Amino acid sequence: MDITQYLRELKKNSLERNIPNITENNARFITDRIQKQSPSHILEIGTANGYSTLCFAQILRQIWKWDITTIEHTPDMQNEACEHFHACWVESFITPLLWDALTLIPTLPDTYFDFVFIDAMKKSYLDYYLLIQPKLVSPAMIIVDDVKKFRYKMENFYNYLSEKKIEYTLYEVDDDDATMIILL
């Protein structure tokens, strides 16, 4: 099946079921970044039903060698995501991991990922950020979602970035929210 059509149907279904997927504007924004950077190894923290993962895979299929490691802590969501990956014929490029990201990230290979998308438990954004540091190769791009709407849940993350003078850029992709990009 054509991924574009599949994504339209999946997004419609997700909205009806109140599944917290990224918006279509945000999907375009992130996939534009993926297309420009052409990453080989993506880490996604927060799979939900796989909508964002499939958005990434649609762009990555133009690249010769790529893979996505995606972490989800809810078994029902991960099972559904795996069904979607299979339906779009991309499951061989995606490693879905079921467990708590704070436990799994330390087990991932060091100096491997060149692109990270964080869209999970907002209160744990700083922990995710710190845990992924040894997992990154340079240059790497980190995209952090929901950083305006849920800023109150991640003050420790903003404080850390400020204290360490880590540069980031906020992009107001949606009317009510923003996405953060950190380049390493």
LOLOFI-598148 format. One record per atom (N, C-alpha, C, CB): residue in one letter; x, y, z. Coordinates in steps of 0.001 Angstrom, whole numbers, padded with zeros to 6 digits, always signed. Glycine has a CB too. Layout:
% residues N
aXYZ ...
//
This chain:
% residues 184
m+000830-001187+000000 m+000000+000000+000000 m+000871+001245+000000 m-000943+000001+001205 d+000419+002279-000652 d+001108+003563-000679 d+001119+004166+000731 d+000429+004532-001691 i+002290+004503+001236 i+002398+005029+002601 i+001633+006345+002744 i+003875+005235+002983 t+001640+007198+001723 t+000958+008485+001820 t-000530+008282+002112 t+001144+009294+000520 q-001168+007422+001360 q-002589+007142+001580 q-002795+006466+002934 q-003151+006255+000446 y-001921+005557+003271 y-002015+004859+004556 y-001925+005854+005707 y-000904+003793+004682 l-000987+006812+005600 l-000818+007822+006646 l-002073+008681+006800 l+000391+008712+006335 r-002720+009042+005692 r-003969+009824+005768 r-005029+009071+006574 r-004505+010136+004345 e-005183+007788+006253 e-006183+006970+006952 e-005805+006779+008428 e-006330+005595+006259 l-004526+006552+008673 l-004059+006365+010040 l-004272+007636+010863 l-002576+005965+010049 k-003970+008787+010288 k-004156+010051+011000 k-005631+010264+011328 k-003618+011230+010163 k-006501+010015+010366 k-007941+010164+010578 k-008400+009247+011715 k-008722+009848+009275 n-007989+007999+011666 n-008343+007030+012694 n-007788+007438+014057 n-007829+005646+012313 s-006568+007947+014079 s-005932+008365+015332 s-006671+009534+015965 s-004472+008745+015088 l-007102+010481+015150 l-007860+011616+015662 l-009177+011159+016273 l-008119+012632+014549 e-009850+010239+015604 e-011113+009708+016123 e-010923+008994+017452 e-011739+008757+015115 r-009760+008378+017640 r-009475+007608+018854 r-008672+008400+019885 r-008724+006345+018494 n-008395+009660+019617 n-007615+010524+020520 n-006232+009965+020835 n-008373+010733+021812 i-005580+009409+019838 i-004206+008926+020006 i-003278+010126+019809 i-003866+007754+018987 p-002361+010344+020732 p-001523+011552+020692 p-000391+011474+019659 p-000930+011802+022062 n-000751+011613+018399 n+000253+011653+017330 n+000679+013091+017067 n-000295+011009+016034 i+001809+013246+016397 i+002210+014574+015964 i+001195+015076+014934 i+003658+014560+015373 t+001115+016393+014806 t+000198+016974+013834 t+000764+016806+012430 t-000060+018465+014142 e-000080+017000+011438 e+000395+016913+010054 e+001413+018010+009768 e-000786+017012+009068 n+001218+019217+010332 n+002208+020289+010167 n+003552+019883+010758 n+001713+021588+010829 n+003501+019304+011942 n+004732+018881+012600 n+005392+017739+011828 n+004447+018451+014048 a+004592+016836+011310 a+005146+015738+010499 a+005883+016288+009287 a+004025+014774+010043 r+005293+017265+008611 r+005964+017883+007452 r+007249+018586+007876 r+005022+018888+006753 f+007189+019305+008988 f+008360+020013+009500 f+009507+019036+009778 f+007999+020792+010780 i+009208+017964+010490 i+010248+016998+010860 i+010760+016242+009633 i+009709+016004+011905 t+009861+015830+008761 t+010322+015087+007579 t+011132+015981+006644 t+009126+014487+006823 d+010847+017278+006618 d+011705+018202+005862 d+013121+018184+006427 d+011130+019643+005900 r+013239+018166+007758 r+014563+018117+008394 r+015253+016790+008072 r+014441+018303+009933 i+014491+015717+008092 i+015063+014405+007769 i+015551+014388+006329 i+014025+013280+007997 q+014765+014942+005440 q+015147+014957+004032 q+016434+015758+003827 q+014013+015542+003177 k+016586+016873+004541 k+017788+017704+004405 k+019012+017045+005040 k+017555+019073+005038 q+018823+016380+006171 q+019958+015793+006880 q+020319+014400+006374 q+019660+015730+008354 s+019356+013664+005851 s+019555+012279+005402 s+020212+011408+006474 s+020406+012260+004138 p+019584+011310+007641 p+020179+010483+008693 p+020120+009004+008338 p+019470+010726+010023 s+021013+008251+008917 s+021037+006802+008697 s+020384+006042+009842 s+022468+006322+008515 h+020532+006578+011048 h+020083+005854+012234 h+019266+006789+013132 h+021294+005267+013010 i+017967+006555+013161 i+017055+007400+013933 i+016651+006672+015208 i+015800+007778+013097 l+016603+007433+016293 l+016043+006950+017548 l+014794+007773+017818 l+017078+007056+018735 e+013683+007087+018020 e+012424+007753+018363 e+012017+007292+019758 e+011295+007440+017307 i+011802+008253+020639 i+011362+007950+021999 i+009888+008348+022077 i+012238+008712+023092 g+009029+007342+022050 g+007587+007544+022051 g+006992+007177+020700 g+007249+008993+022404 t+006598+005937+020533 t+006090+005443+019249 t+004606+005700+019066 t+006358+003968+019122 a+003828+005573+020135 a+002357+005547+020065 a+001948+004486+019047 a+001770+006963+019672 n+001111+004840+018078 n+000664+003831+017105 n+001517+003801+015843 n-000776+004087+016724 g+002641+004497+015848 g+003578+004421+014736 g+003389+005466+013649 g+003489+003098+014131 y+002498+006416+013847 y+002253+007430+012826 y+003530+008209+012487 y+001161+008395+013296 s+004187+008754+013497 s+005402+009533+013217 s+006491+008645+012618 s+005921+010208+014505 t+006615+007429+013096 t+007614+006501+012569 t+007403+006282+011076 t+007555+005157+013318 l+006147+006094+010678 l+005842+005893+009258 l+006095+007158+008440 l+004390+005449+009089 c+005846+008319+009040 c+006182+009578+008346 c+007677+009627+008054 c+005758+010813+009197 f+008486+009240+009038 f+009934+009234+008851 f+010328+008207+007796 f+010651+008939+010182 a+009747+007016+007884 a+010079+005935+006952 a+009749+006315+005514 a+009335+004658+007334 q+008681+007054+005330 q+008287+007468+003980 q+009399+008288+003325 q+006976+008285+004025 i+010028+009165+004069 i+011118+009990+003548 i+012408+009176+003457 i+011331+011232+004438 l+012664+008366+004461 l+013911+007602+004509 l+014012+006563+003402 l+014043+006923+005843 r+012905+006121+002855 r+012955+005107+001792 r+013755+005595+000584 r+011533+004729+001355 q+013974+006900+000490 q+014765+007459-000603 q+016267+007312-000342 q+014411+008934-000809 i+016618+006934+000868 i+018017+006787+001276 i+018393+005317+001197 i+018251+007346+002715 w+019602+005030+000796 w+020029+003652+000592 w+020037+002851+001889 w+021403+003626-000033 k+020645+003366+002934 k+020791+002619+004178 k+020231+003445+005337 k+022281+002253+004432 w+019233+002888+006019 w+018652+003585+007154 w+017967+002589+008071 w+017660+004663+006688 d+017763+003018+009320 d+016980+002243+010267 d+016412+003178+011323 d+017835+001127+010917 i+015332+002731+011925 i+014690+003477+013007 i+014554+002532+014197 i+013287+004053+012567 t+015016+002998+015342 t+014766+002307+016599 t+013737+003149+017325 t+016090+002109+017458 t+012613+002553+017672 t+011541+003314+018298 t+011110+002638+019592 t+010346+003459+017340 i+010936+003434+020632 i+010654+002915+021968 i+009242+003314+022396 i+011698+003435+022988 e+008489+002333+022838 e+007127+002563+023348 e+006953+001736+024612 e+006032+002189+022275 h+006260+002296+025595 h+006074+001567+026853 h+004696+000918+026989 h+006295+002499+028010 t+003790+001162+026064 t+002445+000607+026128 t+002313-000546+025138 t+001389+001696+025839 p+002082-001762+025623 p+002024-002930+024725 p+000980-002803+023612 p+001731-004171+025531 d-000218-002329+023920 d-001250-002205+022883 d-000826-001251+021774 d-002562-001726+023499 m-000206-000143+022162 m+000246+000828+021154 m+001355+000226+020307 m+000734+002134+021824 q+002299-000455+020956 q+003395-001040+020180 q+002889-002115+019225 q+004453-001629+021114 n+001967-002934+019680 n+001408-003963+018791 n+000728-003333+017583 n+000406-004846+019552 e-000032-002286+017827 e-000689-001598+016707 e+000349-000995+015768 e-001641-000497+017226 a+001371-000362+016322 a+002427+000225+015491 a+003076-000839+014611 a+003492+000905+016371 c+003367-001992+015190 c+003991-003073+014416 c+003091-003535+013269 c+004317-004260+015332 e+001794-003564+013487 e+000857-003908+012418 e+000939-002882+011280 e-000587-003985+012970 h+001050-001612+011640 h+001159-000558+010618 h+002491-000652+009868 h+001017+000838+011269 f+003563-000944+010561 f+004864-001091+009903 f+004813-002230+008886 f+005980-001349+010948 h+004191-003327+009288 h+004060-004483+008400 h+003205-004143+007176 h+003448-005673+009158 a+002099-003452+007401 a+001188-003108+006300 a+001857-002205+005263 a-000062-002422+006848 c+002834-001414+005717 c+003533-000492+004800 c+004868-001053+004314 c+003769+000851+005488 w+005152-002284+004634 w+006350-002980+004166 w+007658-002326+004628 w+006332-003049+002663 v+007671-001775+005816 v+008893-001150+006322 v+009394-001796+007613 v+008656+000327+006554 e+008745-002885+008047 e+009096-003470+009339 e+010537-003967+009407 e+008166-004604+009647 s+011138-004288+008283 s+012519-004776+008328 s+013527-003651+008599 s+012864-005469+007016 f+013086-002407+008503 f+013963-001259+008763 f+013727-000652+010142 f+013757-000194+007697 i+012721-001154+010846 i+012310-000558+012117 i+012466-001583+013238 i+010843-000050+012041 t+013120-001146+014311 t+013255-001969+015504 t+012370-001376+016590 t+014743-002057+015972 p+011196-001969+016803 p+010320-001470+017866 p+010703-002108+019202 p+008830-001761+017533 l+010926-001289+020200 l+011300-001787+021520 l+010191-001443+022513 l+012665-001187+021980 l+009784-002427+023271 l+008720-002248+024253 l+009320-002265+025648 l+007637-003346+024109 w+009317-001120+026286 w+009777-001007+027657 w+009875+000469+027986 w+011144-001731+027869 d+010268+000747+029187 d+010477+002116+029619 d+011750+002663+028960 d+010571+002198+031170 a+011644+003796+028314 a+012784+004374+027595 a+013967+004647+028521 a+012367+005666+026903 l+013703+005041+029749 l+014801+005330+030682 l+015616+004073+030990 l+014248+005928+031987 t+014996+002931+030896 t+015688+001660+031110 t+016360+001173+029828 t+014708+000601+031623 l+015693+001390+028697 l+016207+000866+027420 l+017343+001683+026816 l+015093+000790+026430 i+017278+002988+026903 i+018283+003826+026231 i+019712+003437+026610 i+018049+005294+026571 p+020017+003201+027891 p+021399+002812+028220 p+021868+001519+027545 p+021528+002655+029707 t+020946+000671+027109 t+021330-000595+026476 t+021575-000450+024972 t+020252-001639+026716 l+021262+000702+024413 l+021434+000916+022978 l+022911+001150+022655 l+020576+002115+022497 p+023304+000930+021403 p+024726+001105+021050 p+025184+002558+021170 p+024975+000613+019628 d+026402+002733+021617 d+027000+004070+021699 d+027412+004531+020306 d+028225+004075+022659 t+027534+005843+020163 t+027945+006514+018919 t+027296+005880+017690 t+029469+006474+018775 y+025982+005852+017684 y+025252+005212+016591 y+024216+006129+015941 y+024571+003970+017099 f+023434+006835+016714 f+022300+007590+016186 f+022713+008990+015729 f+021202+007690+017239 d+022198+009377+014570 d+022479+010726+014069 d+021224+011592+014025 d+023100+010651+012679 f+020116+011058+014521 f+018866+011805+014569 f+018014+011212+015686 f+018113+011762+013190 v+017505+012080+016564 v+016663+011619+017671 v+015394+012464+017701 v+017424+011703+019039 f+014269+011794+017861 f+012982+012468+018033 f+012425+012075+019394 f+011978+012099+016881 i+012207+013072+020253 i+011696+012832+021602 i+010264+013340+021674 i+012590+013526+022680 d+009349+012408+021947 d+007929+012744+022091 d+007297+011718+023027 d+007195+012767+020694 a+007693+011788+024286 a+007225+010806+025268 a+006845+011547+026553 a+008325+009714+025551 m+007122+010948+027696 m+006790+011559+028986 m+007539+012881+029143 m+007134+010598+030157 k+006791+013957+029152 k+007385+015297+029161 k+008277+015527+030380 k+006290+016352+029124 k+007869+015015+031537 k+008656+015233+032748 k+010018+014540+032686 k+007886+014742+033961 s+010194+013629+031734 s+011453+012888+031613 s+012341+013401+030478 s+011163+011420+031399 y+011999+014512+029862 y+012786+015012+028723 y+014253+015218+029071 y+012201+016318+028221 l+014541+015771+030237 l+015944+015961+030618 l+016639+014602+030748 l+016049+016756+031951 d+015990+013648+031370 d+016587+012314+031516 d+016868+011688+030152 d+015662+011398+032335 y+015907+011785+029240 y+016127+011253+027887 y+017327+011944+027249 y+014862+011441+027004 y+017353+013260+027344 y+018430+014037+026731 y+019795+013587+027254 y+018227+015539+027000 l+019912+013440+028555 l+021187+013036+029150 l+021565+011608+028752 l+021120+013152+030674 l+020589+010716+028715 l+020875+009319+028379 l+021278+009121+026916 l+019667+008469+028684 i+020768+009952+026022 i+021087+009749+024602 i+022451+010310+024212 i+020022+010387+023741 q+023042+011149+025027 q+024305+011790+024649 q+025379+010797+024191 q+024831+012590+025813 p+025657+009731+024933 p+026699+008798+024462 p+026267+007968+023252 p+027096+007865+025587 k+024998+008030+022910 k+024464+007229+021800 k+024575+007952+020462 k+023010+006871+022067 l+024963+009220+020490 l+024964+010061+019297 l+026309+010081+018588 l+024572+011462+019662 v+026235+010224+017267 v+027410+010518+016461 v+027299+011973+016037 v+027527+009557+015218 s+028380+012549+015645 s+028365+013942+015213 s+028540+013997+013699 s+029478+014761+015929 p+027783+014799+013019 p+026741+015691+013529 p+025448+014925+013796 p+026483+016834+012539 a+024705+015422+014771 a+023416+014814+015108 a+022387+015919+015315 a+023532+013918+016383 m+021137+015559+015069 m+020027+016470+015292 m+019076+015823+016288 m+019298+016817+013956 i+018682+016611+017284 i+017687+016169+018252 i+016464+017056+018071 i+018237+016231+019729 i+015319+016438+017859 i+014065+017174+017765 i+013217+016786+018966 i+013316+016877+016414 v+012773+017797+019698 v+011995+017595+020914 v+010612+018204+020692 v+012707+018234+022164 d+009574+017398+020901 d+008211+017825+020613 d+007502+018350+021859 d+007420+016675+020016 d+006482+019163+021612 d+005570+019675+022664 d+006280+020552+023693 d+004898+018510+023383 v+007211+021368+023263 v+008019+022131+024217 v+007413+023475+024633 v+009367+022372+023631 k+006331+023864+024017 k+005640+025092+024432 k+004415+024747+025281 k+005219+025930+023193 k+003578+023881+024758 k+002327+023520+025427 k+002586+022877+026794 k+001514+022565+024545 f+003650+022075+026882 f+003933+021349+028125 f+005221+021811+028791 f+004013+019862+027850 r+005607+023031+028546 r+006847+023544+029135 r+006859+023390+030650 r+007039+025009+028765 y+005716+023585+031279 y+005632+023492+032741 y+006026+022104+033252 y+004216+023828+033206 k+005962+021094+032404 k+006343+019740+032805 k+007831+019472+032599 k+005530+018724+032029 m+008518+020402+031947 m+009920+020164+031613 m+010819+021340+031970 m+010051+019860+030145 e+010490+022028+033052 e+011318+023163+033472 e+012752+022733+033762 e+010716+023830+034710 n+012938+021540+034306 n+014303+021068+034583 n+015106+020920+033286 n+014262+019718+035338 f+014452+020540+032209 f+015109+020414+030909 f+015555+021789+030411 f+014162+019746+029880 y+014641+022760+030435 y+014993+024122+030025 y+016092+024697+030914 y+013756+025029+030067 n+016013+024460+032213 n+017040+024965+033133 n+018405+024367+032813 n+016659+024653+034587 y+018441+023079+032517 y+019700+022411+032186 y+020300+023008+030907 y+019477+020886+032019 l+019480+023167+029888 l+019973+023738+028630 l+020540+025136+028852 l+018848+023785+027584 s+019875+025901+029684 s+020335+027257+029987 s+021640+027227+030784 s+019256+028029+030768 e+021693+026420+031833 e+022895+026316+032671 e+024113+025875+031870 e+022656+025340+033814 k+023926+024926+030977 k+025032+024379+030185 k+025269+025156+028893 k+024762+022925+029858 k+024475+026210+028698 k+024587+027059+027499 k+024465+026242+026206 k+025925+027813+027510 i+023523+025327+026215 i+023254+024493+025040 i+022282+025244+024154 i+022682+023086+025442 e+022721+025500+022933 e+021889+026259+022009 e+020786+025391+021420 e+022740+026852+020893 y+019633+025990+021285 y+018497+025326+020666 y+017654+026373+019955 y+017655+024550+021718 t+016827+025903+019065 t+015919+026783+018342 t+014513+026224+018487 t+016323+026915+016836 l+013568+027110+018779 l+012169+026728+018865 l+011466+027121+017575 l+011487+027386+020088 y+010668+026210+017066 y+009885+026453+015860 y+008415+026275+016206 y+010311+025495+014699 e+007645+027326+016037 e+006209+027248+016309 e+005520+026686+015079 e+005621+028646+016690 v+005526+025392+014994 v+004989+024673+013848 v+003463+024660+013889 v+005536+023238+013810 d+002910+024561+015090 d+001467+024560+015281 d+001060+025814+016055 d+001008+023274+016026 d-000190+026164+015971 d-000682+027368+016641 d-000484+027331+018153 d-002142+027561+016333 d-000614+026159+018750 d-000581+026063+020196 d+000688+025415+020758 d-001763+025301+020654 d+001669+025152+019909 d+002838+024429+020407 d+004081+024748+019588 d+002578+022926+020392 a+005205+024241+020069 a+006479+024452+019389 a+007308+023167+019442 a+007259+025636+020030 t+008249+023108+018533 t+009185+021991+018442 t+010587+022569+018593 t+009025+021200+017081 m+011421+021877+019327 m+012796+022326+019593 m+013772+021498+018759 m+013139+022209+021113 i+014776+022197+018230 i+015865+021501+017541 i+017181+021853+018228 i+015910+021880+016022 i+017932+020804+018543 i+019274+020942+019102 i+020221+020249+018129 i+019378+020325+020563 l+021240+020972+017688 l+022230+020407+016775 l+023515+020127+017544 l+022500+021365+015581 l+024058+018958+017318 l+025319+018586+017978 l+026378+018304+016945 l+025131+017361+018887 
//
